[in-house]
Amino acid sequence: MFIDKIKIYVKAGNGGHGAISFRREKYVAKGGPDGGDGGHGGNVIFRCDDSANTLLAFRYKRKFTAENGENGGGAKFHGKNGEDIIIKVPRGTLVRDPESGKIIKDMCDDGDFIICKGGRGGWGNKHFATPTRQIPRFAKNGLPGEEKEVLLELKMIADVGLVGLPSAGKSSLLAAISAARPKVAEYHFTTLEPSLGVVSIGGEAGFVAADIPGLIEGASDGLGLGHDFLRHIERCRMLIQVVDVAGTEGRTPLEDFNVISEELEKFSPELASRPRIIAANKADLMVNGVEEFSLIPAVSEEAKELETIANALDYDVVYISAANKLNLKELVDKTAKILETLPPVITYEPEIIPETEVEDDLSGSENVTIRRADNAAFIVSGEWAEKLVGRVNFSDKESLMYFERSLIRGGIIDRLREAGCEEGDTVNFCGMEFEFIE
């Protein structure tokens, strides 16, 4: 089964909580606070895997969670950081936001990409000791790790895309010019999934060709198999259009050419405008015997008509026989020569820039929502507010003072006053209720 689009859920690990601890050893006076910090949560990382060419691995496992950081301990023991989780995807996979469809990352290089960052570990109470606050009885909780749903969409990376109607000979051609072994048979839609093959042109030089399942008229509107797989040739630098020049399927070569050209134009005018070579396949069936092939490459009027139209569009026509491996070197050489003049394989720039981690505790306070409920209470909610609650030990006086200072510095108190909050009113802060005092 070929799967090239799937939605998954990823979550980074939460940070461990800081410890509240004091050094207590015999004969050691004034030991002071020694609560250790919590460990950081593990990240969720995407990595390219060249051994995979499908997203089938995500068919049954669609939820990926990194390890949480461990809590800090006494004696300044730092909690263990959570292990990262590495998700391997085929090279050429686009990571998209499922709601907007915007690209987060194009997985086409060798570097790792952190899609979700683990939460920072909370500080232990050793960080809060001052000359005037020598016994801090509070610590910071760890922050939650990032989580999101992402859409994975595979767009294969190939230099050349082989396109054509069913039974035109695309799979036979790929098998003849590369080490790939796609399924070849004498019936339509033999190829049910894209195949890649490396074509050698001598030494270490070569290019990658992709065999796309046969297109039919209306493929750009979703008919047949072509609509689902046309995305796999969007990266291709050029196209080889395979045409049944002998008309073995009851169509003329020009009809073959026009149908594919129209479907490419409907799907993507930019794709249809890329350099193209017409591989006039099954040319050996137009003459009597293989020996005549090299001497009389084109004999039918219908083939000449195709050549006239193609040349007018600046497309080279190469007469070949994929089944008998005739004239394939000319096709490969022409393809390699054109590729030398073309830019590299297309890569897509991110359309969503991940937010950088900000150390300032006030960052995001402007996004806090304040509204009045039916019972006249003021409800405060938002990501910044939830993180602030996680940092506070409400049973400790000094921690409560830190909470109050953060509300003032973050402008929450002023915004409550602007909303009409008066002394004695109830404020629901992320599920915790307080009485507003001026």
C-alpha positions as CSV (number, residue, x, y, z in Angstrom):
1,M,0.0,0.0,0.0
2,F,1.3,3.5,-0.9
3,I,0.5,6.3,1.5
4,D,1.8,9.8,0.7
5,K,-0.4,12.0,2.9
6,I,-1.2,11.5,6.6
7,K,-1.9,13.5,9.7
8,I,-0.1,12.8,13.0
9,Y,0.0,14.2,16.6
10,V,3.3,15.1,18.2
11,K,4.0,16.2,21.7
12,A,7.3,17.2,23.4
13,G,8.1,16.2,26.9
14,N,7.1,18.4,29.9
15,G,9.9,19.9,32.0
16,G,10.5,18.4,35.5
17,H,9.6,20.5,38.6
18,G,12.2,22.2,40.7
19,A,12.8,20.8,44.2
20,I,12.2,22.5,47.5
21,S,14.9,21.2,49.8
22,F,17.3,22.4,52.5
23,R,20.7,21.1,53.4
24,R,20.6,19.3,56.7
25,E,23.8,17.7,57.8
26,K,25.2,17.1,61.2
27,Y,27.8,19.7,62.2
28,V,27.0,21.8,59.1
29,A,25.5,25.1,60.2
30,K,23.3,27.3,58.0
31,G,23.2,24.8,55.2
32,G,20.6,26.8,53.2
33,P,18.4,25.7,50.3
34,D,19.7,23.0,48.0
35,G,16.7,22.1,45.8
36,G,17.9,21.0,42.4
37,D,16.4,22.0,39.0
38,G,14.0,19.8,37.0
39,G,15.2,18.2,33.8
40,H,14.2,19.5,30.4
41,G,11.5,17.7,28.4
42,G,12.6,15.8,25.3
43,N,12.1,17.3,21.8
44,V,10.2,15.9,18.9
45,I,12.6,15.7,15.9
46,F,12.0,14.9,12.2
47,R,14.9,13.2,10.3
48,C,15.2,12.2,6.6
49,D,15.3,8.4,5.9
50,D,16.6,7.5,2.5
51,S,15.5,3.9,2.9
52,A,11.8,4.9,2.9
53,N,9.7,6.1,0.0
54,T,6.2,6.0,1.5
55,L,4.5,7.1,4.7
56,L,3.2,3.6,5.4
57,A,5.0,3.5,8.8
58,F,2.5,6.1,10.1
59,R,-0.6,4.1,9.1
60,Y,-1.0,2.5,12.5
61,K,1.1,4.8,14.7
62,R,0.0,8.4,14.6
63,K,0.8,9.7,18.1
64,F,4.4,10.4,19.1
65,T,5.3,11.7,22.5
66,A,8.8,12.5,23.8
67,E,9.9,11.7,27.4
68,N,9.2,14.1,30.3
69,G,12.0,15.6,32.3
70,E,12.5,14.3,35.8
71,N,11.9,16.4,38.9
72,G,14.9,17.9,40.7
73,G,16.0,16.5,44.0
74,G,17.8,17.6,47.2
75,A,21.5,18.2,47.5
76,K,21.3,20.2,44.3
77,F,20.5,17.1,42.2
78,H,19.4,18.1,38.7
79,G,16.6,16.0,37.3
80,K,17.3,13.9,34.2
81,N,16.5,15.5,30.8
82,G,13.8,13.6,28.8
83,E,14.9,11.6,25.8
84,D,14.2,13.1,22.4
85,I,11.9,11.2,20.0
86,I,13.2,11.0,16.4
87,I,10.6,10.5,13.7
88,K,12.1,9.3,10.4
89,V,10.3,10.4,7.2
90,P,11.1,9.9,3.5
91,R,13.3,12.6,1.9
92,G,11.0,15.1,0.2
93,T,8.2,15.0,2.9
94,L,6.5,18.3,3.5
95,V,5.4,19.1,7.1
96,R,2.3,21.2,6.9
97,D,-0.1,22.9,9.3
98,P,-3.3,20.8,8.9
99,E,-5.7,23.8,9.3
100,S,-4.0,26.4,7.0
101,G,-2.1,24.0,4.8
102,K,1.0,26.2,5.1
103,I,4.4,24.6,5.0
104,I,6.3,24.3,8.3
105,K,9.3,22.4,6.9
106,D,10.5,20.8,3.7
107,M,12.4,17.6,4.7
108,C,14.9,17.4,1.9
109,D,18.2,18.0,3.7
110,D,20.3,16.0,6.1
111,G,19.7,18.2,9.1
112,D,17.3,17.4,12.0
113,F,14.3,19.6,12.4
114,I,12.7,20.1,15.9
115,I,9.0,20.4,15.4
116,C,8.1,20.5,19.1
117,K,10.5,21.8,21.8
118,G,10.5,20.1,25.2
119,G,9.4,22.2,28.2
120,R,12.1,23.8,30.3
121,G,12.8,22.3,33.7
122,G,11.7,24.4,36.7
123,W,14.2,26.0,39.0
124,G,14.8,24.5,42.5
125,N,14.6,26.8,45.5
126,K,18.4,27.2,45.5
127,H,18.0,29.9,42.9
128,F,15.7,32.0,45.0
129,A,18.0,32.5,48.1
130,T,18.9,36.2,48.7
131,P,20.4,38.0,51.7
132,T,16.9,39.0,52.7
133,R,15.2,35.7,51.7
134,Q,17.4,33.0,53.1
135,I,14.7,30.3,53.4
136,P,12.8,30.2,50.1
137,R,10.0,27.7,50.4
138,F,9.0,27.7,46.8
139,A,10.4,26.5,43.4
140,K,9.3,26.7,39.8
141,N,7.3,24.0,38.1
142,G,8.5,22.8,34.8
143,L,6.9,24.1,31.6
144,P,4.7,21.9,29.4
145,G,6.2,20.7,26.1
146,E,4.9,21.9,22.8
147,E,2.2,19.8,21.1
148,K,0.5,20.0,17.7
149,E,-1.0,18.1,14.8
150,V,0.9,18.1,11.6
151,L,0.1,16.9,8.1
152,L,2.8,14.9,6.4
153,E,2.7,15.1,2.6
154,L,5.3,13.2,0.5
155,K,6.6,14.9,-2.7
156,M,9.3,12.7,-4.1
157,I,12.7,14.2,-5.0
158,A,13.6,13.4,-8.6
159,D,15.3,15.2,-11.5
160,V,13.1,13.8,-14.2
161,G,9.5,12.8,-14.2
162,L,8.2,10.1,-16.6
163,V,4.6,10.9,-17.6
164,G,2.2,9.3,-20.1
165,L,-1.0,7.5,-20.6
166,P,-1.5,3.9,-19.3
167,S,0.5,1.3,-21.2
168,A,2.7,3.9,-22.9
169,G,5.8,2.2,-21.5
170,K,6.9,4.4,-18.6
171,S,7.7,1.5,-16.2
172,S,9.5,-0.4,-19.0
173,L,11.6,2.7,-19.7
174,L,12.5,3.2,-16.1
175,A,13.5,-0.5,-15.8
176,A,15.6,-0.2,-19.0
177,I,17.6,2.9,-18.0
178,S,18.0,2.3,-14.3
179,A,18.3,-0.5,-11.7
180,A,14.7,0.1,-10.6
181,R,12.3,-2.8,-11.0
182,P,8.8,-1.5,-11.3
183,K,6.0,-3.8,-12.1
184,V,5.6,-4.3,-15.9
185,A,2.6,-6.1,-17.5
186,E,0.4,-5.9,-20.5
187,Y,-2.6,-4.2,-18.9
188,H,-3.5,-0.7,-17.8
189,F,-2.6,0.8,-14.4
190,T,0.2,-1.8,-13.7
191,T,1.9,1.0,-11.7
192,L,-0.1,1.8,-8.6
193,E,2.6,3.9,-6.8
194,P,5.5,6.1,-7.9
195,S,8.9,4.5,-8.4
196,L,12.3,6.0,-8.3
197,G,15.4,4.9,-10.3
198,V,18.9,6.3,-10.5
199,V,20.1,6.6,-14.1
200,S,23.9,6.4,-14.5
201,I,25.6,8.5,-17.3
202,G,29.2,7.4,-16.5
203,G,31.4,7.5,-13.5
204,E,29.5,8.9,-10.5
205,A,27.3,11.2,-12.6
206,G,23.7,10.5,-13.1
207,F,20.1,11.6,-12.3
208,V,17.0,10.4,-10.6
209,A,13.9,9.5,-12.6
210,A,10.4,9.0,-11.2
211,D,7.8,6.8,-12.8
212,I,4.3,8.2,-12.1
213,P,1.2,6.0,-12.4
214,G,-0.6,6.4,-15.8
215,L,-2.6,9.6,-16.3
216,I,-5.9,9.6,-18.1
217,E,-8.1,12.4,-19.4
218,G,-9.6,14.2,-16.4
219,A,-6.8,13.2,-14.0
220,S,-6.4,16.8,-12.9
221,D,-10.0,16.7,-11.8
222,G,-9.5,13.5,-9.8
223,L,-10.2,10.8,-12.3
224,G,-8.0,7.7,-12.3
225,L,-4.8,7.5,-10.3
226,G,-3.0,10.5,-11.7
227,H,-4.5,13.2,-9.5
228,D,-3.2,11.6,-6.3
229,F,0.3,11.3,-7.7
230,L,0.8,14.4,-9.8
231,R,2.3,16.1,-6.7
232,H,5.3,13.7,-7.0
233,I,6.5,15.4,-10.2
234,E,6.1,19.0,-8.9
235,R,9.8,18.9,-7.8
236,C,11.1,17.5,-11.1
237,R,13.4,19.7,-13.1
238,M,12.2,18.4,-16.4
239,L,9.7,15.8,-17.9
240,I,10.0,12.9,-20.3
241,Q,6.6,12.3,-21.9
242,V,6.3,8.7,-23.0
243,V,4.1,8.4,-26.1
244,D,2.9,5.2,-27.7
245,V,4.1,6.2,-31.2
246,A,2.9,2.9,-32.8
247,G,-0.8,3.4,-31.6
248,T,-1.1,0.0,-30.1
249,E,-3.9,1.2,-27.8
250,G,-6.0,2.6,-30.7
251,R,-4.9,6.2,-30.1
252,T,-2.8,8.3,-32.4
253,P,0.5,9.6,-31.0
254,L,-0.7,13.2,-31.2
255,E,-3.8,12.3,-29.1
256,D,-1.5,10.8,-26.5
257,F,0.6,14.0,-26.5
258,N,-2.4,16.4,-26.3
259,V,-4.2,14.5,-23.4
260,I,-1.1,14.6,-21.2
261,S,-0.2,18.2,-22.0
262,E,-3.7,19.4,-21.2
263,E,-3.8,17.5,-17.8
264,L,-0.4,18.9,-16.8
265,E,-1.6,22.4,-17.8
266,K,-4.7,22.1,-15.7
267,F,-2.9,20.7,-12.7
268,S,0.0,23.3,-12.8
269,P,0.8,25.6,-15.6
270,E,4.3,26.1,-14.1
271,L,4.9,22.3,-14.2
272,A,3.6,22.1,-17.8
273,S,6.1,24.8,-18.9
274,R,9.2,22.9,-17.7
275,P,11.6,21.4,-20.3
276,R,10.4,18.3,-21.9
277,I,11.5,15.4,-24.1
278,I,9.1,13.3,-26.1
279,A,10.1,9.6,-25.8
280,A,8.3,8.1,-28.9
281,N,8.1,4.6,-27.5
282,K,7.4,1.3,-29.4
283,A,9.0,2.7,-32.5
284,D,10.2,-0.7,-33.4
285,L,6.6,-1.8,-34.1
286,M,6.4,0.7,-37.0
287,V,9.0,-1.1,-39.1
288,N,9.7,-4.7,-40.1
289,G,12.3,-5.9,-37.8
290,V,14.7,-4.5,-35.2
291,E,17.6,-4.0,-37.6
292,E,15.6,-1.4,-39.6
293,F,14.9,0.7,-36.5
294,S,18.2,2.5,-36.4
295,L,18.0,3.2,-40.2
296,I,14.4,4.4,-40.3
297,P,13.5,5.9,-37.0
298,A,10.1,7.3,-38.1
299,V,8.0,6.1,-41.0
300,S,4.3,6.8,-40.2
301,E,2.6,10.1,-41.1
302,E,1.1,10.2,-37.6
303,A,4.5,10.1,-36.0
304,K,5.7,12.9,-38.3
305,E,2.7,14.9,-37.2
306,L,3.6,14.5,-33.6
307,E,7.2,15.5,-34.3
308,T,6.1,18.7,-36.1
309,I,4.0,19.8,-33.2
310,A,6.6,18.9,-30.6
311,N,9.4,20.7,-32.4
312,A,7.2,23.8,-32.7
313,L,7.0,23.7,-28.9
314,D,10.8,23.3,-28.7
315,Y,10.5,19.7,-27.5
316,D,13.0,17.1,-28.8
317,V,11.5,13.8,-30.0
318,V,13.5,10.6,-29.5
319,Y,12.3,7.4,-31.0
320,I,12.9,4.5,-28.7
321,S,11.9,1.0,-27.8
322,A,11.9,0.5,-24.0
323,A,11.1,-3.2,-24.3
324,N,14.0,-3.9,-26.7
325,K,16.3,-1.2,-25.2
326,L,16.8,0.5,-28.5
327,N,18.1,4.1,-28.8
328,L,18.0,4.6,-25.0
329,K,21.5,6.1,-24.9
330,E,20.4,9.0,-27.1
331,L,17.4,9.7,-24.8
332,V,19.6,9.5,-21.6
333,D,22.3,11.7,-23.1
334,K,19.8,14.4,-24.3
335,T,18.2,14.3,-20.8
336,A,21.6,14.7,-19.0
337,K,22.6,17.6,-21.3
338,I,19.3,19.5,-20.6
339,L,19.7,18.9,-16.8
340,E,23.1,20.6,-16.9
341,T,21.4,23.9,-17.8
342,L,18.6,23.7,-15.2
343,P,18.5,24.9,-11.6
344,P,18.6,22.3,-8.7
345,V,15.6,20.3,-7.5
346,I,12.9,22.5,-6.1
347,T,12.8,23.0,-2.3
348,Y,9.9,24.8,-0.6
349,E,10.5,27.6,1.8
350,P,8.7,27.5,5.2
351,E,5.5,29.5,5.3
352,I,5.2,29.3,9.1
353,I,8.2,30.4,11.1
354,P,8.4,28.6,14.5
355,E,8.4,31.0,17.4
356,T,11.7,31.3,19.2
357,E,11.9,30.5,22.9
358,V,11.8,33.7,24.9
359,E,13.2,33.8,28.4
360,D,11.2,36.8,29.6
361,D,8.4,35.6,31.8
362,L,6.2,38.5,30.6
363,S,6.4,37.4,26.9
364,G,2.8,36.5,25.8
365,S,1.0,38.3,28.7
366,E,-0.6,40.6,26.1
367,N,-2.5,37.6,24.7
368,V,-4.2,36.9,28.0
369,T,-8.0,37.0,27.7
370,I,-10.2,38.6,30.3
371,R,-14.0,38.3,30.2
372,R,-16.9,38.6,32.6
373,A,-19.0,35.5,33.3
374,D,-22.7,35.3,34.0
375,N,-22.0,35.1,37.7
376,A,-20.2,38.4,37.6
377,A,-16.8,36.8,38.1
378,F,-13.9,37.9,35.9
379,I,-12.3,35.0,34.1
380,V,-8.6,35.2,33.1
381,S,-7.3,32.6,30.6
382,G,-4.5,32.1,28.2
383,E,-1.2,30.3,27.7
384,W,0.9,32.8,29.6
385,A,-1.5,32.7,32.6
386,E,-1.4,28.9,32.6
387,K,2.4,28.9,32.7
388,L,2.4,31.5,35.5
389,V,0.2,29.3,37.6
390,G,2.5,26.4,37.0
391,R,5.4,28.4,38.5
392,V,3.7,29.4,41.7
393,N,3.5,27.5,45.0
394,F,0.3,29.0,46.4
395,S,1.0,27.7,49.9
396,D,4.1,29.9,50.2
397,K,3.9,33.6,51.0
398,E,6.9,34.6,49.0
399,S,5.8,32.6,46.0
400,L,2.4,34.4,46.2
401,M,4.3,37.7,46.2
402,Y,6.1,36.6,43.0
403,F,2.6,35.8,41.5
404,E,1.3,39.3,42.4
405,R,4.4,41.0,41.0
406,S,4.0,39.1,37.7
407,L,0.4,40.2,37.4
408,I,1.4,43.8,37.9
409,R,4.3,43.7,35.5
410,G,2.3,41.8,32.9
411,G,-0.4,44.4,33.0
412,I,-3.1,42.0,34.1
413,I,-4.1,44.1,37.1
414,D,-4.5,47.2,35.0
415,R,-6.6,45.3,32.4
416,L,-8.9,43.9,35.2
417,R,-9.5,47.5,36.4
418,E,-10.3,48.6,32.8
419,A,-12.7,45.7,32.5
420,G,-14.6,47.0,35.6
421,C,-13.2,44.8,38.3
422,E,-13.5,46.4,41.7
423,E,-12.4,45.4,45.2
424,G,-14.1,42.3,46.5
425,D,-14.9,41.0,43.0
426,T,-14.1,37.4,42.2
427,V,-11.4,36.7,39.7
428,N,-11.1,33.2,38.2
429,F,-7.5,32.8,37.2
430,C,-7.1,29.6,35.1
431,G,-9.5,27.7,37.4
432,M,-8.3,29.2,40.7
433,E,-10.5,31.8,42.3
434,F,-9.2,34.9,44.1
435,E,-10.7,38.0,45.6
436,F,-9.6,41.2,43.9
437,I,-8.0,43.6,46.4
438,E,-6.9,47.1,45.5
